[in-house]
């Protein structure tokens, strides 16, 4: 399998690492956490194992707490929280908006363009969720247009990876 | 000057004179200018009058061209609030659509006046084709930046305006439990306001139709005209 990978012309290092580990490429999942720490959106975009709903809710609130703790742990003032979590199996990029909503994506290691993807997701959220009159604030996101556009964005991201 | 006061305190002048520049801007031909001002002043008084400075009251200033572009986000948030506001006060989907329609009617009535003045030179449409073309191009272009996709006739009394992606619905996803609610009822109300005030009473409604080969359904605005409108059309000669 190494010779096969090396034979691909122009193979980017991160794809080689991920393919060697047998992991799918690109974006794995997108999570959105509201300002109180509750999970309002979670979707997988790759062929990975899914946790059950309670598990994902628990994980989201744990992440919310970790994010807050990291700000307090910071030795210098002005820390804005965890932005990147790197493991040998996946990367996690997170942004927190001015309103306290957190967006994070998990993806294969060393995937590029995730910061840009997060800002795209934030744009889609502010368009198709915030401007939707039928969305209740801080409630789970059930907006068809948002999910549809998010799917396209992640698929485009995965196709390029 | 005295911009704060709306009405003149002088008893003898109810209408203060237009400046000569104002007259020239709105009535390019002198003939029309004299006709329009006849009731208030003689020709010579207008022509020899020096400009007296900016007209003080808002009703005397010439009508501005208006802003051609408005923030889409600002409008979307405002429209979202309108829908939410009426949703708390309506007890059914039909009632919500009806309230949106009423909200749109006010817009339509004003659009008719403003666009007739700005773009049609105060010409009044008396034929059905005329008013439909007016809505199709002028109203749509002013509101949405482009003309409607198509205008079709279904039966004798039913006309349909079609739009691939209506601006008001661009960011709205209706949840399943609200069934077939369509916030384009607001746009149907705008069309109804234009038609009613132009003298063509009609029942106007908006609905989705699935278009083959397109991800999003088209929005159709159905206009069903009252029988007297059709009779009048017949009399005027088809």
Interface residues (C-beta under 8 A of the other chain):
Chain A: X127 X128 X130 X131 X132 X133 X134 X142 X143 X144 X145 X146 X148
Chain B: X73 X76 X77 X79 X80 X81 X83 X84 X87 X171 X172 X173 X174 X175 X178 X183 X215
